[in-house]
Amino acid sequence: MPLFSSFLPRVPQVARRQGRGLLRMTTTAKAQGATVWLTGLPSAGKTTIARHLGERLKAEGRRVEVLDGDEIRRFLSAGLGFSREDRNTNVQRIGLVSEVLARNGVLSVVPVIAPYADSREAVRKRHEASGTPYIEVHVATPVEVCSERDVKGLYARQAAGELSGLTGVDDPYEPPVDAALVLETQAQTPQESAAAVYAVLAERGLV
């Protein structure tokens, strides 16, 4: 399985006429990139929304990457645990990758919990330092709804005493106070949530 879910179309080349009829191949102008960070509890619906958004952007010919948190944990952040320090390190690694992609014209969609406000703020500042657009979206699904969905069985394991440090249950989640968008997924479909994120991108001239 690839580390990132890639939605990168080929960059079109355009023939430019030079003196004496010679042709030189050049690429078209670089598109505007951005990071869209979807933060929220486990099973909030972050990855599903990211996939729908990525598919729509791909269909429009945009350069897109969906950075899957589980795959990054498995490869880029292998060996990290779930202490506050390790969670912060994981978020900073993802933030670096996303910022590099975004400042090179890719729309980087990041469905990653990122539970601590200071970690997310550090990622935001990294983007600001390079003049790269950063959009934080709070997928604000209530923990009761998340535990019912329990896509990965984490809530059941925590309730059975088999797991500790579950974000939003026995480990803190610090919700954003200034998110660009707040999604209440219990009241709308994943497609509607993705459309709301797309609308924010459109408002900011990024699509």
Backbone as numpy.savetxt, mean C-alpha at the origin, in Angstrom:
# Nx Ny Nz CAx CAy CAz Cx Cy Cz
6.00 -17.62 -5.57 5.15 -16.43 -5.57 6.03 -15.19 -5.57
5.78 -14.18 -6.40 6.62 -13.00 -6.45 6.48 -12.17 -5.19
7.55 -11.40 -4.89 7.51 -10.55 -3.72 6.46 -9.47 -3.85
6.34 -8.88 -5.02 5.37 -7.84 -5.24 4.36 -8.31 -6.28
3.13 -7.81 -6.17 2.13 -8.08 -7.20 2.27 -7.01 -8.25
2.86 -7.37 -9.37 3.25 -6.36 -10.36 2.15 -6.12 -11.37
1.90 -4.83 -11.60 0.97 -4.41 -12.63 1.69 -3.40 -13.52
2.90 -3.75 -13.98 3.70 -2.79 -14.74 3.61 -3.07 -16.24
2.90 -2.20 -17.00 2.90 -2.36 -18.45 4.22 -1.90 -19.02
4.51 -2.29 -20.24 5.71 -1.83 -20.90 5.64 -0.33 -21.13
6.78 0.34 -20.94 6.82 1.77 -21.22 6.92 1.96 -22.72
5.96 2.65 -23.35 5.98 2.78 -24.80 7.16 3.60 -25.27
7.69 3.25 -26.45 8.77 3.99 -27.05 8.25 4.76 -28.25
8.83 5.93 -28.47 8.39 6.79 -29.56 9.58 7.10 -30.44
9.40 6.97 -31.74 10.48 7.27 -32.67 10.55 8.77 -32.91
11.73 9.36 -32.70 11.95 10.78 -32.93 12.84 10.94 -34.17
12.43 11.81 -35.10 13.22 12.03 -36.30 14.36 12.98 -36.03
15.56 12.56 -36.40 16.76 13.37 -36.23 17.19 13.92 -37.59
18.29 14.62 -37.57 18.81 15.16 -38.82 19.13 14.05 -39.82
19.02 14.36 -41.12 19.29 13.43 -42.22 18.42 12.18 -42.16
17.25 12.32 -41.59 16.28 11.23 -41.64 16.53 10.11 -40.66
17.53 10.25 -39.77 17.81 9.19 -38.81 16.75 9.18 -37.72
16.46 7.99 -37.17 15.46 7.85 -36.11 16.15 7.42 -34.82
15.74 7.99 -33.72 16.24 7.59 -32.41 15.04 7.25 -31.53
15.12 6.11 -30.80 14.02 5.68 -29.95 14.16 6.33 -28.58
13.10 6.97 -28.10 13.08 7.55 -26.77 11.83 7.09 -26.06
11.86 7.13 -24.75 10.67 6.77 -23.99 9.80 8.00 -23.77
8.52 7.76 -23.53 7.60 8.86 -23.26 7.89 9.44 -21.88
7.32 10.59 -21.58 7.56 11.27 -20.31 7.14 10.39 -19.13
7.89 10.49 -18.04 7.62 9.68 -16.85 6.31 10.11 -16.19
5.50 9.14 -15.85 4.24 9.42 -15.17 4.49 9.78 -13.72
3.52 10.44 -13.11 3.61 10.80 -11.69 3.34 9.57 -10.83
4.23 9.27 -9.92 4.03 8.16 -9.00 3.50 8.65 -7.66
3.16 7.71 -6.80 2.67 8.04 -5.46 2.62 6.75 -4.64
2.67 6.92 -3.33 2.41 5.80 -2.42 1.00 5.95 -1.84
0.24 4.87 -1.91 -1.06 4.82 -1.25 -0.95 3.77 -0.16
-0.92 4.22 1.10 -0.73 3.29 2.22 -2.08 3.03 2.88
-2.49 1.76 2.85 -3.74 1.33 3.47 -3.42 0.72 4.82
-3.73 1.44 5.89 -3.45 0.95 7.24 -4.75 0.56 7.93
-4.69 -0.48 8.74 -5.88 -0.94 9.45 -5.60 -2.26 10.13
-6.56 -2.76 10.87 -6.40 -4.00 11.63 -6.29 -5.22 10.72
-5.82 -6.34 11.25 -5.85 -7.58 10.50 -7.28 -7.92 10.07
-7.45 -8.36 8.84 -8.75 -8.71 8.26 -9.66 -7.50 8.05
-9.08 -6.30 8.02 -9.90 -5.10 7.78 -10.34 -4.99 6.33
-9.61 -5.67 5.43 -9.94 -5.59 4.01 -8.93 -4.85 3.17
-7.76 -4.56 3.75 -6.74 -3.76 3.09 -6.27 -4.37 1.78
-5.90 -5.64 1.81 -5.34 -6.29 0.63 -6.38 -6.42 -0.47
-7.61 -6.75 -0.11 -8.67 -6.88 -1.12 -8.90 -5.54 -1.83
-8.95 -4.47 -1.06 -9.12 -3.14 -1.65 -7.93 -2.81 -2.56
-6.73 -3.12 -2.09 -5.53 -2.84 -2.88 -5.56 -3.58 -4.21
-6.00 -4.83 -4.19 -6.07 -5.60 -5.44 -7.06 -4.98 -6.42
-8.22 -4.60 -5.93 -9.21 -3.98 -6.81 -8.67 -2.67 -7.38
-8.03 -1.87 -6.55 -7.47 -0.61 -7.02 -6.37 -0.87 -8.05
-5.49 -1.81 -7.75 -4.40 -2.13 -8.68 -4.91 -2.60 -10.03
-5.94 -3.43 -10.02 -6.50 -3.93 -11.28 -7.10 -2.80 -12.10
-7.78 -1.86 -11.44 -8.36 -0.73 -12.17 -7.27 0.15 -12.78
-6.24 0.42 -12.00 -5.16 1.25 -12.50 -4.41 0.55 -13.64
-4.21 -0.75 -13.51 -3.56 -1.50 -14.57 -4.37 -1.44 -15.86
-5.69 -1.58 -15.73 -6.56 -1.54 -16.91 -6.47 -0.19 -17.63
-6.11 0.85 -16.89 -5.96 2.18 -17.49 -4.55 2.42 -18.01
-3.70 1.41 -17.91 -2.35 1.54 -18.42 -1.37 2.17 -17.46
-1.74 2.25 -16.18 -0.85 2.85 -15.19 0.23 1.85 -14.76
1.35 2.38 -14.29 2.40 1.55 -13.71 2.09 1.39 -12.22
1.85 0.16 -11.80 1.34 -0.10 -10.45 2.10 -1.24 -9.80
2.35 -1.12 -8.50 2.83 -2.24 -7.69 1.98 -2.31 -6.43
1.54 -3.51 -6.08 0.91 -3.76 -4.79 1.93 -4.48 -3.92
2.36 -3.83 -2.84 3.36 -4.42 -1.96 2.65 -5.20 -0.86
2.64 -6.49 -0.99 1.92 -7.35 -0.06 2.71 -7.53 1.24
2.09 -7.18 2.36 2.78 -7.23 3.64 3.25 -8.61 4.04
2.45 -9.64 3.76 2.85 -11.00 4.12 4.05 -11.46 3.32
4.08 -11.14 2.03 5.21 -11.54 1.20 6.48 -10.80 1.60
6.35 -9.52 1.95 7.52 -8.77 2.39 8.04 -9.33 3.71
7.14 -9.71 4.61 7.55 -10.35 5.87 8.33 -11.64 5.59
7.91 -12.36 4.57 8.50 -13.65 4.26 9.89 -13.51 3.63
10.11 -12.44 2.90 11.36 -12.30 2.15 12.19 -11.10 2.62
11.74 -9.89 2.37 12.52 -8.70 2.69 12.75 -8.55 4.19
11.75 -8.92 4.99 11.86 -8.78 6.45 11.93 -10.11 7.17
12.42 -11.13 6.49 12.58 -12.44 7.13 13.51 -12.31 8.33
13.12 -12.93 9.44 13.93 -12.87 10.65 13.45 -11.84 11.65
12.60 -10.91 11.22 12.04 -9.94 12.15 10.88 -10.56 12.92
10.75 -10.16 14.18 9.63 -10.62 14.98 8.51 -9.59 15.01
7.80 -9.53 16.14 6.66 -8.63 16.23 6.76 -7.71 17.45
7.99 -7.47 17.89 8.19 -6.45 18.90 7.95 -5.08 18.26
7.80 -4.07 19.09 7.60 -2.73 18.53 8.78 -2.33 17.63
9.99 -2.65 18.06 11.18 -2.31 17.26 11.16 -3.02 15.92
10.85 -4.32 15.93 10.85 -5.08 14.68 9.71 -4.64 13.76
8.56 -4.35 14.33 7.45 -3.85 13.50 7.84 -2.53 12.84
8.51 -1.67 13.62 8.95 -0.39 13.06 9.95 -0.61 11.92
10.90 -1.51 12.13 11.89 -1.81 11.09 11.20 -2.31 9.82
10.23 -3.20 9.98 9.49 -3.73 8.84 8.80 -2.60 8.07
8.13 -1.71 8.79 7.42 -0.61 8.14 8.39 0.31 7.41
9.56 0.59 8.03 10.53 1.47 7.38 11.10 0.84 6.11
11.30 -0.47 6.11 11.78 -1.14 4.90 10.75 -1.04 3.79
9.50 -1.29 4.13 8.44 -1.19 3.13 8.33 0.25 2.64
8.42 1.20 3.57 8.33 2.60 3.19 9.43 3.01 2.24
10.64 2.51 2.46 11.75 2.81 1.56 11.48 2.28 0.16
11.08 1.00 0.07 10.80 0.40 -1.23 9.70 1.17 -1.95
8.64 1.49 -1.22 7.51 2.19 -1.83 7.91 3.58 -2.31
8.69 4.30 -1.51 9.11 5.64 -1.90 9.98 5.62 -3.14
10.89 4.64 -3.24 11.73 4.53 -4.42 10.88 4.26 -5.66
9.93 3.34 -5.53 9.03 3.07 -6.66 8.25 4.32 -7.04
7.68 4.99 -6.04 6.81 6.13 -6.30 7.55 7.29 -6.95
8.75 7.57 -6.48 9.46 8.71 -7.07 10.00 8.39 -8.46
9.89 7.14 -8.86 10.26 6.75 -10.22 9.03 6.45 -11.08
7.89 7.04 -10.69 6.72 7.03 -11.56 5.76 5.89 -11.37
5.92 5.09 -10.30 5.03 3.96 -10.06 3.99 4.34 -9.01
2.77 3.92 -9.20 1.74 4.03 -8.17 1.89 2.81 -7.26
2.40 3.02 -6.07 2.69 1.94 -5.14 1.57 1.86 -4.11
0.89 0.72 -4.08 -0.23 0.52 -3.16 0.23 -0.43 -2.06
0.11 0.02 -0.79 0.71 -0.70 0.33 -0.37 -1.08 1.36
-0.89 -2.31 1.29 -1.89 -2.75 2.28 -1.21 -3.39 3.49
-0.67 -2.56 4.36 0.13 -3.04 5.49 -0.38 -2.39 6.78
-0.52 -3.19 7.84 -1.11 -2.73 9.11 -0.43 -1.46 9.62
0.90 -1.48 9.77 1.67 -0.34 10.29 0.97 0.25 11.52
0.98 -0.46 12.64 0.11 -0.09 13.77 0.50 1.18 14.52
1.76 1.63 14.39 2.23 2.72 15.25 2.34 4.02 14.48
1.84 5.08 15.09 1.79 6.38 14.43 3.18 6.91 14.09
4.16 6.70 14.98 5.49 7.24 14.70 6.14 6.56 13.51
5.87 5.26 13.32 6.40 4.55 12.15 5.82 5.12 10.86
4.51 5.32 10.87 3.86 5.86 9.66 4.33 7.29 9.39
4.54 8.07 10.45 5.00 9.44 10.27 6.40 9.48 9.66
7.24 8.54 10.05 8.59 8.48 9.48 8.52 8.18 7.98
7.60 7.31 7.59 7.42 7.01 6.17 6.92 8.24 5.43
5.98 8.94 6.03 5.46 10.17 5.41 6.60 11.19 5.20
7.45 11.36 6.21 8.54 12.33 6.11 9.55 11.93 5.05
9.77 10.63 4.88 10.67 10.17 3.82 10.13 10.60 2.46
8.83 10.48 2.28 8.22 10.89 1.01 8.29 12.41 0.84
8.02 13.14 1.92 8.07 14.60 1.84 9.47 15.07 1.47
10.49 14.41 1.98 11.87 14.81 1.73 12.23 14.71 0.25
11.61 13.78 -0.45 11.90 13.61 -1.88 10.82 14.22 -2.76
9.84 14.88 -2.14 8.76 15.49 -2.92 7.85 14.47 -3.58
7.70 13.31 -2.94 6.91 12.22 -3.51 5.54 12.17 -2.84
4.46 12.14 -3.61 3.12 12.10 -3.01 2.92 10.86 -2.14
2.30 11.10 -0.99 2.02 10.02 -0.03 0.58 10.19 0.45
-0.21 9.15 0.27 -1.63 9.19 0.65 -1.88 8.08 1.66
-2.31 8.48 2.86 -2.60 7.50 3.90 -4.10 7.28 3.98
-4.48 6.02 3.89 -5.90 5.64 3.94 -6.11 4.75 5.16
-7.06 5.13 6.00 -7.37 4.32 7.18 -8.54 3.40 6.84
-8.26 2.11 6.78 -9.31 1.11 6.59 -9.85 0.81 7.98
-10.89 1.57 8.37 -11.33 1.63 9.76 -12.41 0.60 10.11
-12.18 -0.62 9.70 -13.11 -1.69 10.03 -13.04 -2.00 11.52
-14.17 -2.03 12.24 -14.14 -2.31 13.68 -13.57 -3.70 13.97
-12.92 -3.82 15.12 -12.29 -5.08 15.47 -13.31 -6.22 15.53
-14.55 -5.91 15.92 -15.59 -6.95 15.99 -15.86 -7.53 14.60
-15.87 -6.67 13.59 -16.09 -7.14 12.21 -14.87 -7.90 11.72
-13.70 -7.39 12.03 -12.47 -8.07 11.62 -12.39 -9.48 12.21
-12.78 -9.60 13.48 -12.70 -10.91 14.13 -13.70 -11.89 13.54
-14.81 -11.39 13.04 -15.79 -12.25 12.36 -15.25 -12.72 11.01
-14.60 -11.82 10.30 -14.02 -12.20 9.00 -12.86 -13.17 9.23
-11.94 -12.79 10.09 -10.80 -13.61 10.50 -10.20 -14.40 9.35
-9.78 -13.69 8.32 -9.32 -14.31 7.08 -8.19 -15.32 7.32
-7.28 -15.01 8.23 -6.12 -15.86 8.46 -6.22 -16.67 9.75
-7.36 -16.60 10.43 -7.53 -17.35 11.66 -6.79 -16.80 12.85
-6.32 -15.55 12.76 -5.51 -14.98 13.84 -6.33 -14.71 15.09
-7.54 -14.21 14.90 -8.38 -13.88 16.06 -8.78 -15.15 16.82
-9.07 -16.21 16.08 -9.41 -17.48 16.72 -8.23 -18.03 17.50
-7.04 -17.92 16.94 -5.85 -18.39 17.63 -5.57 -17.57 18.89
-5.80 -16.26 18.79 -5.58 -15.42 19.96 -6.57 -15.77 21.07
-7.83 -15.99 20.68 -8.87 -16.32 21.66 -8.59 -17.67 22.33
-7.93 -18.57 21.59 -7.61 -19.89 22.13 -6.31 -19.91 22.93
-5.67 -18.75 23.03 -4.42 -18.67 23.77 -3.21 -19.16 23.01
-3.36 -19.32 21.69 -2.26 -19.83 20.86 -1.42 -18.71 20.26
-1.87 -17.48 20.42 -1.20 -16.35 19.78 -1.30 -15.13 20.69
-0.22 -14.39 20.79 -0.25 -13.14 21.55 0.33 -12.04 20.68
0.07 -10.79 21.06 0.58 -9.67 20.29 -0.23 -9.38 19.04
-1.52 -9.70 19.07 -2.37 -9.45 17.90 -2.80 -7.98 17.90
-2.48 -7.31 16.83 -2.78 -5.89 16.72 -4.28 -5.63 16.88
-4.59 -4.70 17.75 -5.98 -4.32 17.99 -6.66 -5.12 19.07
-5.99 -6.18 19.55 -6.57 -7.02 20.60 -5.69 -6.94 21.85
-4.48 -7.51 21.78 -3.58 -7.40 22.93 -2.26 -6.73 22.55
-2.27 -6.03 21.43 -1.17 -5.16 21.04 -1.80 -3.92 20.43
-1.27 -2.72 20.72 -1.99 -1.51 20.33 -2.01 -1.24 18.84
-3.10 -0.62 18.39 -3.18 -0.04 17.06 -3.49 1.44 17.24
-2.64 2.29 16.69 -2.81 3.73 16.82 -3.39 4.28 15.53
-4.69 4.54 15.50 -5.32 4.96 14.24 -4.84 6.33 13.79
-4.78 6.56 12.49 -4.36 7.88 11.98 -5.34 8.97 12.43
-4.79 10.15 12.65 -5.64 11.29 13.02 -5.82 12.25 11.85
-5.02 12.05 10.79 -5.11 12.95 9.65 -5.05 12.19 8.32
-5.70 11.03 8.27 -5.72 10.23 7.04 -6.41 11.00 5.92
-5.94 10.77 4.70 -6.57 11.40 3.54 -7.97 10.86 3.30
-8.20 9.63 3.76 -9.49 8.97 3.55 -9.70 7.94 4.65
-10.93 7.85 5.14 -11.31 6.82 6.12 -12.37 5.94 5.48
-12.10 4.63 5.44 -13.03 3.68 4.84 -13.68 2.83 5.92
-14.99 2.77 5.93 -15.73 1.90 6.84 -16.25 0.73 6.01
-15.43 -0.30 5.92 -15.70 -1.37 4.95 -16.90 -2.22 5.32
-17.34 -2.15 6.56 -18.54 -2.90 6.95 -19.79 -2.33 6.30
-19.68 -1.13 5.73 -20.85 -0.47 5.15 -20.76 -0.34 3.63
-19.71 -0.92 3.01 -19.58 -0.83 1.56 -18.79 -2.01 1.03
-18.89 -2.23 -0.28 -18.19 -3.34 -0.90 -16.72 -2.98 -1.11
-15.86 -3.99 -1.31 -14.46 -3.69 -1.62 -14.32 -2.83 -2.87
-15.18 -3.07 -3.86 -15.13 -2.26 -5.09 -15.44 -0.80 -4.79
-16.41 -0.56 -3.92 -16.75 0.81 -3.55 -15.61 1.47 -2.77
-14.98 0.70 -1.90 -13.84 1.24 -1.16 -12.70 1.60 -2.11
-12.41 0.70 -3.06 -11.35 0.98 -4.05 -11.69 2.21 -4.88
-12.96 2.37 -5.22 -13.38 3.53 -6.00 -13.18 4.81 -5.21
-13.39 4.76 -3.90 -13.19 5.94 -3.07 -11.71 6.33 -3.03
-10.82 5.34 -2.97 -9.39 5.63 -3.01 -9.00 6.21 -4.36
-9.54 5.63 -5.41 -9.27 6.13 -6.76 -9.70 7.59 -6.88
-10.82 7.93 -6.28 -11.32 9.31 -6.34 -10.34 10.28 -5.69
-9.69 9.86 -4.60 -8.68 10.70 -3.95 -7.49 10.91 -4.89
-7.06 9.84 -5.55 -5.97 9.96 -6.51 -6.35 10.93 -7.63
-7.58 10.83 -8.10 -8.04 11.71 -9.17 -8.06 13.17 -8.71
-8.55 13.39 -7.50 -8.61 14.76 -6.96 -7.24 15.40 -6.87
-6.22 14.57 -6.66 -4.86 15.09 -6.51 -4.09 15.07 -7.82
-4.76 14.74 -8.91 -4.13 14.75 -10.21 -3.13 13.64 -10.44
-3.30 12.53 -9.72 -2.37 11.42 -9.83 -2.83 10.32 -10.78
-4.06 10.42 -11.26 -4.58 9.51 -12.28 -5.35 10.32 -13.31
